Amino acid sequence: MKKLILTFILALALFTSCGGKVPNLEDRIIEDIDQEYEYTGIVETLELDVYQQGTHQIRMDDDDLVIIQSQSFDLNRYLEKRVIVKGYYVKVIGDAEPVLSVMEIEFEDGSASDEFLDYENRLYGFSFSYPGVWELAEDSEGLSLMEDDYKWVDIVLYNDKTDLDAFVSSQESGKGTSVTIGAQRSLRFLDGSVIRMYIPNPPKKKIYKIIFNEESKDADEEKGIFYDFLESIQLIYMSIKKGDKCGGKEDIKCGEDYRCELDSAEEDADGICVSLTPEDTDLDCPFIPVPRDCRDYRIAEYSKTTGCPTRYECVDSENGLREEEFNVEALTGTIKKYQDQILDAEGAKIIQYELTESENLIAVIYEFEEGKYKTLYSFTPSANEFNFIEKAHFKEGEDRDWELISGEDVQSNYQKTIIKPSVGGNEDYDPREVSEDMRLYENPHKDFSLEYPKNWYYRSFGAINNTRWVVGFADKSLDYLSDAIITVSILEDEPSDSDFGYFTVRDRDDETIYVAEGPGELQETIDLMADSIQ
């Protein structure tokens, strides 16, 4: 009870000393500038605790933790990355852990910060964010973004251009892919290792040509940054800034070179005097709500007086403005066409693809130099092909599990559609989804497929023992049919019993049947395999 009363008195004293208000951050902390500290470790989020200051923590190699915060850096950009931080400890309230105020931060490998910088040019008519590791240069034709003398991005400005399609047809051969950037319908083209984007700004009568050059060892990482850069682009239009009152019941007139901008069409509406001189105008447009339930949108109408957007339209509605329906054949076809460059494994044999369309992820499983590998990519459409960014790379281990070599398996929690490369030029392959703990067996000769346990082996033994076909499955490699734990056979007639102990039957289209059989304790697995036959 005494402890409770003492705590209340201390809290009341603190509350009173702050003028009856909860003290803000600057009132709570006082920087200890006597000594600078340096730590190396991985940045992690800090669990919410009303008694603890700080926003993040550094976990060092010995698992010691240092709580950190910063008013100069967005620490979220460094999550799960190894960094070196420098700063000063700040004083905290009560028994809270000490907090390091970060004054400097860099990656441990010596690379520069990935902090993004903001750029705005109202004359050009756009703003965007770009990584601090890129240098920005301006010239008479536009902008360049480069790193270590390598030019990653070129932005070329074309004036007095309003018809995007007509302009692009004079620059490119073929039809580009429609994308939405800065709420504008834009066009994207892929030419080998180069990505070209065309973005219009109708009110300013400009078209921007943005070129990404990816011929570099760090191209995949930089391409991801490039798409972040594209998403940050905002177009700046011309709107009239506020001025003196006009209109109203008094019918106040504006001076020379000004006109009265009324706030409504009603009689005796109030307004403001706005300049007719473009140099005297402000370039920030008023807020216009976008349609509800609209994943993506673009500008449909502009104000004739201000050049600002006045109405938006959905791009993902039934009006067909969004990109064409997803084309699996085009996706796998792009991989096949540029297989050596994408896989970085010349002469590799692709076995199958694992597609998660909802997340734009595809894994390519292939054999190369007596080993089996899987590489996971994210993909984005580019003209009639696709761009790929490697996310993870695996090698098959002795137990047939995939061993992660690099990256992060961002596909593991999603459903996958298994796609086999076309056989004999057959492009009508119907992809099927496979459970996470199963793999797919396919037999083009007998025209069927089925799922089997992920870490098991299989071997086909052909038409033996009065069967039309038989394939065996086991948890180790098979040399003989007697090594199989479960078999799936094609028979003409249903058997009366099974030497294995359990069997189940499924019909085929040619008046034959499938018979899956194995030990009784594996009945659930046998039924799953039989039910998966297609």
N, C-alpha and C positions, 0 to 999 in steps of 0.2 A: 504493500500500500504506500509506504514511504517512497519507494522507487517510482511509482506511478505519479505521485504528487510532484516529485522533483522533476520528472520528465515534462509534466504539464507546465511547471513554472519556467523551465528553460525555453520551451517552445513559445510560451507567451512573451517572454523577454525578447526573443528573436523577432517575433511578429511585430511587437511594439517598436523595436529599434528600427525597423524598416518602414515606419510610417503607416503600419496597418496593412501592408501589401507583401505578398510573397516576393522575396528578393530575386532579381533577375540574375542571369549568368555572371555579368560583370560585377554585380554586388556580392556574389557568393565567392568568387575566386580572386586571388591576388597572385600574380606571377612571381615565382621564386627565380629571379634572374641571376642568382649567384653562380649557378653551374648549369651547363648544357649537358644533356644526357643523350646517348645514342644506343639504339636497340635494333637488332635484326631478327626478323621472324615473319610469321604469316598473319595477315590482318583478318580478324573475325568480328562478327557482330557481337554486341554486348547485350545480354538479357536485360529486359526492362526491370528496373528496380528503383522505386521512388526515393530510396535512401542513398543511391549511388549516382555520382556524376559520371560524365564520360559517355561516349557513343559507341566506341569500338574497343577492341583489345588486340594486343600483339602476343601471339603464342611463340615462344622461343624454342630452340631445339631441346632444352631440358624440361619443356612443358611449363616453365614459369610464365606468368601472365603479367602484362603491363597494360593498364587501362589508359586509353588515349582519347583525345578529342582535337578538333581543329576548326578554327574560324577561317582558315585560308584555303583548305583543300576539301574536296568531296571524297571522304574516305571510302564511300561505297564503291568507288571505281577501283579500289585496290583489294577488294574482298577476295580471300583465298589465294592471294599472291604474296610471294616473299619480297619483303621490302626492307629498306634501311630508313629509320625515322630518327630525326633529331629534334629536340625540344626541351622545354623547361617544365618542371613539376609546378603544379598550382596547388594552393591551399584549399582544403575542402572543409565541409561542415561536419562536425561531430566525428563519428567513427568510420566515415566513408573511406574507401580505399583511395590512395593518392592518384592523381590523374596527370598524365603527361600532355601538355599542350604542344601539338606537333607544329614545328616551324618549317621543317624541310622533310621531304619524302622522295625516295627514288627506289627503283627496282634493284634488287640485289645483284642481278646479272649485269648491271651497268647501263641498261637501256633507259631512255628518258621516260619521264612521266607520261601517262596516257590521258592527262588532264585535257579537257576540251576547251578551246577558246571560241569566243563568239566574234563573228564578222558581220558587219552591216554596211551596205552601200546603197543609199537611197537614190542616187543618180542611176546606178545600174538596175535597181529595183528588186533586190533580194537580200536576204540574210541567211546565214548558216553557221553551224558549229563545226570545228575541225580539230583534230588532235594536236596537242602542243608539240609533238615530235615532228610535225609537218611545218615547213616554213611557207609563208604566203608572200607572193610577189605579184605586183600589178604592172601592167603595161597598157599600151594604147588599145589593144584588142581584147583585153580581159584579164584573167587571173591565172596563176599557176600555184599549185601546192606541191611542195617537194620535200625530200628528206635526204640529207647527205648527197646533194647534187643530183639525186634521181627524181625526175619529175613524175609524180604519181597521177596528178589530176591537172587537166587544162580546162579552163572555162572560157569559151569564146562567145562574144556578144555580137548579135546581128540586129541592127536597127531597122526601123520601118518595115517590120515583118509581122503580119497578123494571121496568115493562113499557114498553120503548122504543116498540114499534109502536102500542100503545094511546095513549101520550102524544102521539106525533107526529101520529096521526090527529086528535087534538083541536086541533092547532096548524096543520096543513097540509092542503091539498086535493091529491089526487093521490098517486102513489107515488114515493118518493125512490129514489135510487141507493144501493145498499149499498156501503160502503167500510169498511176496517178502520183504526181509529185507536186507538193505545194498547192494542193487542191486543183491542179490542172491536169487535163489529159495530156500525157507526154508519150514519147516513143523511144524504145530501146532497141539497139542493134548490137550484135556480137560479130566481131571479125577476128577470128583467131584468139589472140591474147588481149584484144582491145575491146572495151565496152564503150559505146557511144550513146549518150542520152540527149534528147531534144526536148526542151521545156519552154512553153510559150508564156509570155506575159502580155496578154492582149491590150489592157489599158495603156501600157507603156510602149506598145508596138515593138516588142523585142522578142527574140527567140534566143535561148541560151543553149549552146552545144557544150556538153560536159563529157570529157574523154578520160577514161581510166586506163592507164597503161600497167599491165600486170606482169611484165617480163622481169621477174626478180625472184630470188629464193624465198622471199617473205610474201609472195603474192597472195596466198590464201588468207593470211592474217590481215594484210592490207585491204583485200577485197571486202572483208567483213567490215572494216572501218569505213570503207568507201560507201557501203550501203547505209551505215549509220549516218554518214555525212549527207547522203541523199534524203534520208528521212527527216533531217533537221532543216532542210531548205524551206524557207518561207518567202513568198513573193510580197513585195511592198508595192502598194498602189497609191494613188494620189487622192487624198480627201482634203476638204477645206477646213482650216482651223477656225476656232471660235473668234468672234469679234464683237463689235458693238451691237446693241439691241436694235431691231428694226421691226416693221410691221405692227401687228397688234391693233387695238381699237384706235390708237392714235395715228396709225398708218405712217410710222416713222420711216423716212427715206434714208438710203445710204449715200455716202459721198461718191465723188467721181472715182472710177476704176474699182468700184465695189458693187456688189449686188446683194439682195436680201434673200437669204436661204431660210425658207419657212419650215417649221417643224411639223406641219400637217397641211392638208388641203382644206381645212375648215375656214370659214369666214372669220376674219379678225385674228388669224393665227399669228403667234409670235414668231420671230426669226432672228437671225444674226447677220451682220454684214460681213461678207467674205470677199477676199481679194480676187480679182480677175487675172492677176499676174501669177503664173505658175511658180515663180521663185518664192512667192510669199505664202505658199500653201504648206500644210502639214501632210505627212505621208502615212499617217496611221488611220486605218479605216475603222468605222464603227463595227461593233459585234453584230453578226448575223447568225441566228441559230441554224444548225444543220438539221436535216430531216431525222426523225426518230428511227431507231432500229436500223441505223445505216452504218455498216462497217467501214465503208470507204465512200468518199464523196468528192465532187468537183464543182467548180463554179458554173452556173447555168446562165446568169444574167449579171450585167454591170449597170451602174448608174451612169447615165449619159453626161451628167454634170460633174461628178466627182471621180469617175473611173473605178469606184469601189464595187466589190461584189454586193449584189442585192438579193441573190437567191442561189442556193446550192441544190444539187440533185444527187441522188444515190448512184453509185457506180456498181453496186452489187445487187441491184434489184432486178426485176424481170425485164427491164428495158434492154438488156443484152449489152450494156456498155462495158461490163467487166471482161477480163481476159477469157479466151476460149476455154471450153471444157478441158480438163486436165487430160493429157495424152501420154499414157504409159509407154506406148511404143516409141514416141519421140524422145522420152526420157532415157529409156534403155538404149535406144538407137544412138543418142549422143555419146553415151558412155562407150558403146562399142566402137563408134567412129574415132573417138580420141582416146581409146583404151590405153595405149602406151604412155601418153602424157598424163592422164588422170591417175592411173594406178602406179605410175613410175616403175613399171615392171614389164619390160619389153618381152613379148611372147607369152604372157600369162594366159591361162585358160579360165575364162569366167564360168563358174558352176551355177550360181544362182544369184538373184537379187532379193533383198528384204526391204520392202517399201512401207513407210509410214507416211501416207499422203497428207494426213491432217497436219503433220509437223514439218513437211517438206524435208524428210530424211530418207536416205536410201543407203543400204549397206551392200557392198559388192563382195561376194565370196569367190575366191579364185585360187587356182593352183599355180605355183611358180617355183621353179628350181627344187622340186621334190618336197615342197612344203605347201601347206594350205593356209590361206590368209583371209582376213575380212577387214575391209576398210569402210568406215562410215562417213557419209558426206551429207551436208545440207545442200539444197539445190534451189535455184531461182530461175525462172524462164528468161531467156534472152533471144529475141527474134523467134525463129522456129527451132531453137536449140535451148540448152540450159547451161548455167554456170554452176560450178561445184566448189565447195569449201570443205576440206577434210576436217572431221570432228574427232575421229578415233581410229586406231589401227590395232588389229589383233593378229595373233598367230595361234594356230590350233596346237594344243598341248597333247601329251601322251594319252590323257584320259578323254580326249576329244572335246574338252572344254576350251573356250576361247580365252587366251591369256592376253590381257590388255598391255600393249607395248607403249602406246602414246595416246594422249588426248583423254576424252571423257565419253563414256557410253551414254549419250543423251537419248538413245532410242530404247533403253532397256525397259522402261515402264509403259511402253505403248504397244498396241497391237500391230502386227506386221503382216503384210501380204507377200507370200513367197512367189517369185516370178522366175521361171526357168528361161534361159536363152532359147530363142526359136530353133527348132530342129528341122533340118532339111528345108530351110527357107520358109517354114510355116510361121506366119505372123499373127495367126488367129488364136494364139495361146491365151487361155482364160486363167488369169492369176487367181490364187486361192489364199485365204488367210490360214495361218498355222499357229497353234497355241505356243506360248512362251517356252513351255517345257517339252516340246515335241519338235521333231524334224520331219522333212517331207521325203518320202520315197516315190519316185516316178518311174514308170515303165512305158516308154513311148511305143515299144513293140506290141505290147498287149493292151495299150491304151487305158491305163489306170494309174492312180496314185493313192497314197495313204500316208497317214502320220504314224510315226513310231517314236519311242522314248529318245530324248535328246542325246544322251550319252551312249546309246547303243550302236551296234554295228549291223550291217546287213550284207547278204550275198545272195544273188540269184543263181539258181541251179538248173533253170530251164525246164523242159518237159520230161521229167523223170518220174518213176514210180507211179505210172498210170495217171499222171496229172497233165493238164494242158500247160501248166507253169507252176513253179513253186519258188518262193523266196524265204530265206530264213533270217531271223533277227536274234541277237544275243548281246550280252553286256561285255563281250570281248570279241576279237576278230574270229571269223569263221573260215575253216578250211573244208569242212565236210557238213553235209546236211545234219548229221548227228550232233554237231556242235550247237545247233539252233535251240533256243529256249521257246520261241514262238515261231510258227510258220504260217504263211498265207498262201493258199493254193487255189488254182482254178481247176475245177472238176466238172464232169458232166452230170454226176449224180451225187446226192447228199449221202454222206457216210452214216452208218448206224451207230458208230462209236468212235473213240479216238484213243490211240496209244498214249497221248499226252495227258489225258484226264479230263480236258474240257475243250469243247469246240463250239463255234457259232457260225451261222450261214448267212450270206447276203447274195441277192440275185445279181446276175449280169444281164446285159442287153441281148446277148447272143444265145440265150437259153442254157448257158452254163452258170455255175455258181462260184462264189468265193467262199472258202472255208478257212477261218482263222482258228488256230488251235494251240494249246499250251497247257501248263500246269494249272490246276484249279485255284491256287493261291494268287495267280495273276489274272483271274477272270476279269477284273475291272479294266486292266490294261488291254487285254485281248478285245473286250467289247469296244473300248475307245478306238482301237486301231480298226476294227471292223466297221464301226459307224463312220469312220473318216474316209472310207474307200469311195473314190469318185472315178 
